């Protein structure tokens, strides 16, 4: 009795329909006309339409274990210059890649077996799953070579199971795409600037590292940089060449050369800083006549912060005769938040007492106040009611060494006697580029 039941169950299991899927594969080439060396370039989007031959399994999955990608090229291309073929899923993640060609012109990209996850096509996902095939060409790739990605047949795929696969060969290859080498490294100085600095000078340097020359660039500065003004442009070894045109509209600087630069582009510009920025970048795009490329190895981050921090202020001489030569003096101890050099600017409002009387800091021809670097009595600047970039104390500062500024205020003749004089003062640091 038990033995008969066992054989009956075994017969039923063996009689279940074998699982198979109908799988249609279509390809859609991207619109890429150029492959820039080093960069990842998406070439072919493969879409898998899945249905099963039986209603028993629903939903169900099909597992791809590998795909064999063929590279077709015109003369001059060394297949070893293809440094990687990558498979990118719909969320933009690289899920499989290979850096070694399998034969003269193919790359075998292995997803792994079912136990490894593989690449699953799921019938519950609207019967559609897709991934992108991308290519990466080394910096030695032949300029002007035309290259394409090709999936040659059903046999280019490996599957778990036996399925009915239809590859639309009319859509399984990309158009020929031209190899370019448009690259440059970019950097900016200074990397730290004071909050609310004005006429702050920046130098943006673009070193061309690719084999293709660069004839156009677009620089995008942060919106917190206002009154941006281009002061000079250098192309290769020529400053302000005659074949350059430039524009500056809505924080975007466009610069074009009639004859492209082959080694260096340098832009000297000034800007006012409207607020504190933890870290922001001045980005540049290399605008080749064929494609737009971001610069490599960017060192273009700029941090704006309160550069000068007041530690203490001590009055060292607080009484004076109102005779036009006697004075008050204060020592102001300062800490700094960056390691830079530049110009220390100081301004003050007029002095006021409790009787609403005032002492003007400056007249048309005379400044009654000076700020002096205490460590160097010769480094001083006149103080007025507004910042003046021609009146500054040159300083080299760092974040671990305090410095002391001496503020000296000469008391003009006829100043009312009072013990309640006070004034607001302000400091700004313009960093050397």
C-alpha positions in Angstrom: 0.0 0.0 0.0 2.7 2.5 1.0 4.9 1.4 -1.9 2.0 2.1 -4.4 1.4 5.6 -3.1 5.1 6.5 -3.4 5.3 5.5 -7.1 2.1 7.4 -7.8 3.6 10.7 -6.4 6.8 10.2 -8.4 4.8 9.7 -11.6 2.9 13.0 -11.0 6.1 15.0 -10.4 7.6 13.7 -13.6 4.5 14.5 -15.5 4.6 18.3 -14.6 5.2 20.5 -17.7 8.8 21.6 -18.2 9.3 25.3 -17.6 10.3 27.3 -20.6 10.1 31.0 -21.5 9.6 33.0 -24.6 12.2 35.8 -24.5 12.5 38.6 -27.1 15.5 40.8 -27.0 15.6 44.3 -28.6 18.4 46.8 -28.6 18.3 50.6 -28.7 21.5 52.3 -29.5 22.2 55.5 -27.5 22.6 58.8 -29.2 26.4 58.9 -28.4 28.3 60.1 -31.5 31.6 60.1 -29.7 33.5 58.0 -27.2 35.8 60.1 -25.1 38.8 58.1 -23.8 38.8 57.1 -20.1 35.2 58.1 -19.7 32.4 55.5 -19.5 30.2 55.8 -22.6 26.8 54.1 -22.7 26.3 52.5 -26.1 23.5 50.0 -26.3 20.3 49.5 -24.2 19.0 45.9 -24.3 15.3 45.3 -23.4 14.1 41.8 -22.5 10.4 41.0 -23.1 9.5 37.8 -21.2 6.5 35.4 -21.3 6.2 31.8 -20.4 4.9 28.8 -22.3 2.8 27.6 -19.4 0.5 29.3 -16.9 1.8 27.0 -14.1 4.7 29.4 -13.2 3.5 32.9 -12.5 5.4 35.1 -11.8 8.7 33.5 -12.9 12.2 34.6 -13.6 14.9 33.8 -16.2 18.5 34.0 -15.2 21.3 35.3 -17.5 24.7 34.0 -16.6 26.8 35.8 -19.2 26.8 38.0 -22.3 29.4 38.0 -25.0 29.9 41.6 -26.4 31.7 42.1 -29.7 33.6 45.3 -30.6 33.8 46.3 -34.2 36.3 49.0 -35.2 37.8 50.7 -38.2 41.5 50.6 -39.0 43.9 51.8 -36.3 42.1 50.5 -33.3 43.9 48.1 -31.0 41.3 46.0 -29.1 43.5 46.1 -26.0 42.7 49.8 -25.8 39.2 48.8 -24.7 39.8 48.9 -21.0 36.4 47.7 -19.9 32.9 46.7 -21.0 30.4 47.3 -18.3 26.8 46.3 -17.8 24.6 49.0 -16.0 21.2 48.2 -14.7 18.2 50.4 -14.8 19.1 52.2 -11.5 22.6 53.1 -12.9 24.6 50.6 -11.0 27.4 48.6 -12.6 26.3 45.0 -12.1 29.0 43.2 -14.2 32.1 44.1 -16.1 35.2 42.7 -17.8 38.5 44.3 -18.5 40.1 41.5 -20.5 39.0 40.7 -24.1 38.1 37.1 -24.6 39.3 36.9 -28.2 40.3 39.3 -31.0 37.2 41.4 -30.6 34.9 40.0 -27.9 34.5 40.5 -24.2 32.8 37.9 -22.1 30.9 39.5 -19.2 29.9 37.0 -16.6 27.0 37.7 -14.3 27.3 34.5 -12.2 25.1 31.5 -11.8 21.7 31.4 -10.0 23.4 31.0 -6.6 25.4 34.2 -7.3 22.3 36.2 -8.2 23.1 36.5 -11.9 20.9 38.9 -13.8 17.2 38.0 -13.3 14.5 38.8 -15.7 11.2 38.9 -13.8 7.9 38.4 -15.5 6.1 40.4 -12.8 8.1 43.5 -13.8 5.6 44.4 -16.5 7.3 41.7 -18.6 10.2 44.1 -19.3 13.7 44.3 -17.9 16.7 46.1 -19.4 20.3 47.0 -19.0 22.9 49.2 -20.7 26.1 48.1 -22.3 28.9 50.7 -21.9 32.4 50.9 -23.1 35.6 52.5 -21.7 38.5 53.3 -24.0 42.1 53.9 -22.7 43.9 57.1 -23.2 45.9 55.4 -26.0 42.8 54.7 -28.1 43.2 55.7 -31.7 41.8 59.2 -32.3 39.1 59.3 -35.0 38.6 55.6 -35.0 35.0 54.5 -35.4 33.9 51.8 -32.9 30.7 50.1 -32.1 29.2 47.5 -29.7 27.5 44.5 -31.3 25.6 41.5 -30.0 25.9 39.0 -32.8 23.4 36.2 -32.1 21.3 34.3 -29.5 24.5 32.4 -28.7 26.0 35.6 -27.3 23.9 34.9 -24.1 24.1 32.3 -21.5 21.0 31.1 -19.7 19.9 28.9 -16.8 17.4 26.6 -18.5 16.2 26.0 -22.0 14.2 29.0 -23.4 12.9 30.2 -26.7 15.1 33.3 -27.4 14.6 35.7 -30.2 17.2 38.4 -30.8 16.2 41.3 -33.0 19.5 41.4 -34.9 18.5 44.6 -36.7 18.7 46.4 -33.3 21.5 44.6 -31.6 24.4 46.8 -32.8 25.2 50.5 -32.3 26.1 53.0 -34.9 29.8 53.6 -35.4 31.0 56.1 -32.7 34.2 58.2 -33.1 36.9 58.1 -30.4 38.0 61.5 -29.0 40.5 62.4 -26.3 39.2 65.7 -24.7 40.6 65.9 -21.2 42.0 68.6 -18.8 42.6 69.0 -15.1 41.2 72.1 -13.4 42.2 74.0 -10.3 41.3 77.3 -8.6 43.1 79.6 -6.2 42.5 80.7 -3.5 40.7 77.7 -2.0 39.6 79.7 1.1 38.1 83.2 1.1 36.6 85.5 3.7 32.8 85.9 4.0 31.6 89.0 2.2 34.9 89.6 0.6 34.7 92.1 -2.3 36.8 92.2 -5.5 38.3 88.9 -4.4 40.6 87.7 -7.2 40.5 84.1 -8.4 42.7 82.3 -10.8 41.2 79.3 -12.6 43.7 77.1 -14.4 42.9 74.4 -16.9 45.8 72.2 -17.9 44.9 70.3 -21.1 45.9 66.6 -20.8 44.2 65.0 -23.8 45.4 64.8 -27.3 42.5 66.9 -28.6 42.8 70.7 -28.3 40.2 72.7 -26.5 38.6 75.7 -28.2 35.7 76.5 -25.9 35.0 76.3 -22.2 32.0 77.1 -19.9 32.6 78.0 -16.3 29.8 77.9 -13.8 30.4 79.9 -10.6 28.2 79.7 -7.5 25.3 82.1 -7.3 26.8 83.5 -4.1 29.6 85.0 -6.3 28.3 88.3 -7.6 29.7 91.1 -9.7 31.9 88.5 -11.5 34.3 90.2 -13.8 36.9 88.6 -16.1 40.2 90.4 -15.7 42.4 88.5 -18.1 42.5 85.3 -20.1 45.6 83.3 -21.0 45.8 80.7 -23.8 48.9 78.5 -23.8 51.7 81.2 -23.5 49.6 84.2 -24.7 47.8 86.5 -22.2 44.7 88.2 -23.6 45.1 86.7 -27.1 43.3 88.5 -29.9 41.3 85.4 -31.0 39.3 85.1 -27.7 35.7 86.0 -27.1 34.0 85.8 -23.7 30.7 86.5 -22.0 29.4 86.4 -18.5 25.7 85.9 -18.0 23.9 84.6 -14.8 27.0 83.1 -13.2 28.0 81.4 -16.4 31.2 82.4 -18.2 31.6 81.3 -21.8 35.1 81.6 -23.4 35.9 80.7 -27.0 39.1 80.7 -29.1 39.4 80.9 -32.8 42.4 78.7 -32.6 42.0 76.0 -29.9 44.4 75.8 -26.9 46.6 72.8 -26.7 48.2 73.1 -23.3 46.8 75.8 -21.0 43.8 78.0 -20.4 43.9 80.4 -17.4 41.1 82.8 -16.3 41.7 85.6 -13.9 38.4 86.9 -12.5 37.1 88.8 -9.5 33.9 88.4 -7.5 32.1 89.6 -4.4 31.1 87.0 -1.9 27.6 87.4 -0.6 27.6 84.8 2.2 29.2 81.8 3.9 29.6 78.6 1.8 30.8 75.5 3.5 32.3 74.2 0.3 31.3 74.9 -3.3 32.9 74.3 -6.7 33.6 76.5 -9.6 32.9 73.9 -12.3 34.2 74.0 -15.9 33.0 72.2 -19.0 35.3 71.6 -22.0 33.1 72.4 -24.9 34.6 70.6 -27.9 32.9 71.0 -31.3 31.8 67.4 -30.9 31.0 66.9 -27.2 30.9 68.5 -23.8 33.2 67.0 -21.1 33.8 67.8 -17.5 37.4 68.4 -16.4 39.3 65.6 -14.7 41.1 65.8 -11.3 39.2 68.8 -10.2 40.7 70.9 -7.4 38.0 73.6 -7.8 36.4 73.7 -4.3 36.2 77.1 -2.6 35.2 77.5 1.0 34.0 80.9 2.3 34.2 81.4 6.0 34.8 84.1 8.7 38.6 84.3 8.2 39.3 86.6 11.2 38.1 85.6 14.8 38.5 88.2 17.6 40.0 86.7 20.7 40.5 89.7 23.0 40.6 93.5 22.8 42.5 95.4 25.4 42.7 99.2 25.8 46.4 100.1 26.3 45.9 103.9 26.3 42.4 105.1 27.1 42.8 108.8 27.9 44.0 111.5 25.6 44.0 115.3 25.1 41.8 116.7 22.4 44.7 118.4 20.7 45.0 116.6 17.3 48.1 114.6 18.3 47.2 112.7 21.4 45.5 109.3 20.9 43.8 106.2 22.2 45.2 102.8 21.5 43.8 99.3 21.6 45.4 95.9 21.1 43.2 93.4 19.4 44.2 89.7 19.5 43.1 87.7 16.5 42.8 84.0 15.6 42.4 82.8 12.0 40.5 80.0 10.4 42.8 79.2 7.4 46.4 79.2 6.3 46.6 82.0 3.7 48.3 85.2 2.8 46.7 88.5 1.7 45.4 91.9 2.8 43.9 92.7 6.2 41.3 95.5 5.9 39.9 97.4 8.8 37.1 100.0 8.9 35.2 101.8 11.6 32.0 103.8 12.1 32.3 107.3 13.6 32.7 107.4 17.4 29.6 108.2 19.4 29.0 109.0 23.1 25.9 108.9 25.3 25.2 112.6 24.4 24.9 111.6 20.7 28.1 113.6 19.9 30.4 112.1 17.3 34.1 111.9 16.3 34.6 111.4 12.6 37.2 108.8 11.7 38.2 110.6 8.6 37.8 113.9 6.8 38.4 114.7 3.1 42.2 114.7 3.5 42.8 113.2 6.9 42.4 109.7 8.6 42.6 109.9 12.3 42.8 106.1 12.9 45.4 103.5 11.8 45.6 99.7 12.2 49.1 98.4 12.7 50.4 94.8 12.8 51.9 94.7 16.2 54.7 92.4 15.2 55.8 94.8 12.5 55.3 98.5 13.3 55.8 99.4 9.6 52.9 97.3 8.4 50.0 99.7 8.9 47.0 101.1 7.1 44.8 104.1 7.5 41.3 103.3 8.8 38.2 105.0 7.3 34.4 104.5 7.4 34.5 102.1 4.4 36.8 99.3 3.2 39.4 100.5 0.8 41.4 97.9 -1.0 44.4 100.3 -1.3 44.5 100.6 2.5 45.5 97.3 4.0 47.9 95.5 6.3 49.8 92.7 4.4 49.6 89.5 6.5 50.5 85.8 6.3 48.1 84.0 8.6 47.6 80.4 9.8 45.0 78.7 12.0 47.4 78.0 14.9 49.2 81.3 15.4 47.4 84.3 16.8 48.4 87.8 15.7 47.8 91.2 17.3 46.6 94.4 15.6 47.1 97.7 17.3 44.3 100.3 16.6 45.4 103.9 17.1 42.9 106.7 17.2 44.1 110.3 17.2 41.7 112.7 19.0 41.0 115.7 16.8 41.2 119.2 18.4 37.9 120.4 19.9 36.6 116.9 20.6 34.1 117.0 23.5 35.3 115.5 26.8 33.4 112.3 27.5 34.0 108.9 29.1 31.3 107.1 27.0 32.9 107.1 23.6 32.3 103.9 21.6 32.5 102.8 18.0 31.7 99.8 15.8 34.6 98.3 13.9 34.8 95.7 11.1 37.5 93.4 9.6 37.9 91.7 6.3 40.6 89.6 4.7 41.2 89.6 1.0 43.2 86.4 0.2 46.0 86.4 -2.4 45.1 84.3 -5.4 
